[in-house]
Amino acid sequence: YGEVPERSKGADCKSVGSAFEGPNPSLSIIKLMSKYSESVLNQIKNKLSIVDVVSSYMKLDRKNGRYWGLCPFHSEKTPSFTVVENNGGFFKCFGCGKGGSMFDFVMELEHVSFIESVQILAKRAGITLVEQTPEENEKAKKRKTISELYNKIQNSFHSLLLNNVKAKHARDYLNNRKITESTIEKFVLGFAPDDSTWLYNFLTKHGYSDKLLKESGLFSLHYDKLPLFRNRIMFPIRNWQGDCIAFGGRNLISDKNVKYINTPDTIIYNKKDNLFGIYESLEYIKKYEEIIICEGNFDVLSFHQAGLKNAVAPLGTALTQEQVNLIKRYCKKVTVIFDSDNAGQNALIKALLLLQKNNIDNHVVTFTNCKDASEVLQKYGEEELLKQVKNSNHGFNYLVHLALKRYDIREPKGITSVFKEVKPYLDNTSSELERQHYISYLSETLKVTEEQLLHEYLKDDNGIEKKDFNNKKNFTSIIYKPGVELNALLYLIRHHVQFNTFKKEIKINMLSDKNALTLYSTLENASRADVNDESLIINMIDDSELKQLVLTAITMNMYQDEDHVFLNNAINEIKLKNLESDRKRILSLISSFSNSLSDFSELRDLLSAKDDLDSEIEKIKKNNYI
């Protein structure tokens, strides 16, 4: 059956956790430096711009010398996410607080470990990484092997659909559904034979182990050698980069079998993070900043075939937050088109609420005399599909009219019921101006005053009036003003080559600021591990809040320039603080001293120590301290 995929190296990899997962970033960086030289990381940063890396995931606009965009990690309408290109580059969100280097950005969005983010960016930069730890090497081999396997099996399924005599009924099925050859090619559609042994024999013959095949997601969970997909149209599920990471299979056997099945979650695939058609749609989504979310794979094919090439579909689940995060990278407007049955309408309502919660402009299309896009295409053709899609309705308006079909607003309870149906949408609206617009629209529709609706809205679920309208936490930006100790250490994070000079003068027991102590220890660990890269040093900071403080200081260009006077003044101020503390302690001892002659020698020593401290304090104040 089809072309034989060659066995990739490491096909019998041992499954292990990432060496860089866990609560200790300092240890992770030290391990990283034992694997890759720092020059390799500098090569990556020299070849890749953080602006280009971030822009490949989301839209950035240049304003006042910086790049700004809507944060991909939390919901917002006004951009608070910024990218700075200096010193290899950093990103920072002043809304949710997340920040870091290009490696951190990839870690967050791709849900990978630090070392895996280095590998992803190295591949993009065309840099070969060597000397991985055995554990990470095994995991990387497994990911690579399964990824290569999926890409090759995708081509095998595709070849079977196009050429194999046993796939004729599959080709006929696609033809009856008006799916063209160009669409089949674009989505690399395939066919899985109705043969219970071919796939296992096919792959083990070419060196793939039983253990790896069991973890690949291509076989039954209960019968290791039985293919998961048999006699099915195969839909390759590709990530935004174009790699095949899973399959969806449309049943061709009988109505008794499940119509659609998808690959289970694997080391390279999680259904909640991906969308069918995202790779095929990406160019158009970026261009027009709009996306169509429909329910099924055939709907996606129908839209693309009709010229609406920005259509995607969830993978057998309701729309998830992770999928919305993926969408938010590229577009501002979403049109939802789900089936007209109860399950489809329930999924549509949940999708609208989730999109509204994420501040995404949402619209709905309903079809006349057809339940979905595929049926419109099959019965009436591409022109009719385009015509019906143009008649979209705003998400809130749609929910209102959906509720009006269910309840009789001529009755008081009917009005209350309609309001309760749409209230969750109002709750998920962050803008009070926008919410007021919806209340005005609802007021006109229900023939009640805005004041009545507002009064009703201000009640909680138990009918008790709430005190505040928004009922949401207000986040106030607080400018942190660090003391001299933390100021000095923040400066040294940016100019760590001066840390040895600082350390000769200031020992760790001379510090009292908790955050300064943490940064001092971080710089000592970095020095011992011979880590000199700024982004790596920052990743060694265990305290996440402190790490964000450091990134904020960098993003705001604090401590950017070398300033030896600043550091010398800080050193002397810390010294002076410690000397004055010691002097105060000695004065306390002297004042409480006994008049006994036996204690005279000890008193003399204390007075001598006080004189020495006075001399040092005067010297710092007079000659050095500003």
C-alpha positions, 0 to 999 in steps of 0.5 A: 500500500503506497510508498514505504516510509524509511525508518528514522534513527532513534525509532525505539526511543525511551520515553522520558520527561524533559530534563528542563521541566520542574521548579529549578530554572537555575539547575536547568540553565547549568545543565544547558551549559553542559550541553551547548556552548554559549556561543551557540545561543549567541549564534541563534540570537545573532541570526534571529530577530526577536521581532521576527520570531514573535511576528511569526506568531502574532501581529506587531505594530511599530510605535515610538521605536518599539513594537506593540501587539495584543498579548497572546497570553491574556485577553486585552483590547489595548496592546500592552505587549511590547518587544525590545530589540536591544541586547538580543531582545526581550518581550514584556506584557505590562498587563499580565506580567509575562516576559523574557527572551525569544526562548521564553516566548517560544516556551510559553506559546509552544508549551515546551521546555527551555531546551526544546525552545532552544532546539526549535529556534536553532532549527529555524536559524539553521544551526545544528545543536550537539551534545544533548544530555542522554535524557533530552536526546532520547525525547528529542529523537522520539518527537522527531521520529514520530513527526517524520513518521506522520509526514511520511504516512500522510504521503502514503495515505494520499498515494493510496487515495489517488492510485489504489484500486481499493480506494475507488469508493473513497474517490467516488465519495469525495466526488459525490460531495463535490470535492475537487482534485485541487482541494484533495491536493491542497489538504493532502487527503488520503485513504486508509485501507480496510485491512487489519494487518497492513499498517503494522506489517508495513511499519515493522518491516521497515524498522519501527519498534512495537513500543514506538508504534504503540505510542504513535497514536496510529493503532488501537489502544486495546489491540496494539497491531490493529490500525486505528483508521480503517476504510476511512477518508484521511484528513491530515491535521497539520500545525501552523508550521505545516507538519502533519501531527495527527489524522482525522478519519471519516468513516466509509464502512457503515453507519454503525461506526463512529462517523469521525475519529481523530488521533489521540493525544501524543508526544507531538499532538494535543487536540485542544491546542490545534485547529484543522485547516490552520496551516492551509488558512494561515496566509489568508488569516494574516492578510485579512485578520479574519477567520471562519470557525466551522464544525467539520472537516468537510465544511473547511474543504467547502469554504476553501473551495468556494474561495473563503480560504480562512476557514478552520475547525476544532478537532472533535471538541468544543472551541477551547481557550488554547485554540482561541489563543492560537486564533488571537495571534493573527486575527481580530474578527471570528465568524462562527458557523456550526450545525443547526442541530442542538449539539451544534447550537450549544457549541456555538453559544459556548464559542461566542461566550469564549470569543467575547471573553477574549475580546474578539469581534464575533459573528454568526452565519446560519444557513437556509434549508441546509444544516452546514456548509458542506450541504450547501456546497453539495446541493447548491454550489459555491456561489450560493455558499458565498452568498449565505456567508455574507449574511452574518449576524453579530454574536450578541444579536444572534443570541438575542434572536435565538432566545426570542424564538424560545420565549414569548416576550409578551409575558413578563417571565418571557422577558426575564428568560431572554435576559438570562439567556444573554446575560453571560455574554454581557458578563464576558464583555470587558468594555462598559461602553460596549456592554451599554451598547448591548443593553441599549439594543436589548432595551429596544428589542424587549420594549423595556427601559435601559434602567430596568435592564441595568437594575436587573443586570446588577443583581446576582444569581440570587436576585440580590443587587451587586454594589459594583457594575463591572464586578471585575478586579481592577488591575492598577500598575504600580511602579516598583521603587527598589532600594539601593541593594536591589538597584545595584543587583538589577544593574549587575544583571545587565552588566554582570561582568562587573559582579566580581568587582562588586563581590570583592566589596560586598559579601552576601551577608551584607545584604538584607533585601530578599530580592537582592539576596536572590539576585546575588546568589543567581549571579554567583551561580552563573559565575560558577557555571560560566554562564555569561548570556543575559537571557540565560542568567535571567532564566536562572532566577527561581522567583517568577515575580522577581524575574518579571521585575527584572524583565520590566526593568530591562524592557523600560531600558533601566540600567541600560548604560554602564555606569561605574559611578552608580555602582561605586556609589551603591557599594559605598551606600551598602557599606555605610549602611552596614557600618552604621548598623554595626556602630549602633549595635556597639553604642548599645553595648557601651551604653548598657555596660557595667561600671565594674573594673573587671569589664574595663578591658572589654569596654576599651575594645568596644570603644576602639571598635567604635573609633574605627567605625567612625573613621571608616564612616567618615572616610566614606562620607567625605571621600567616596559617598555621594 
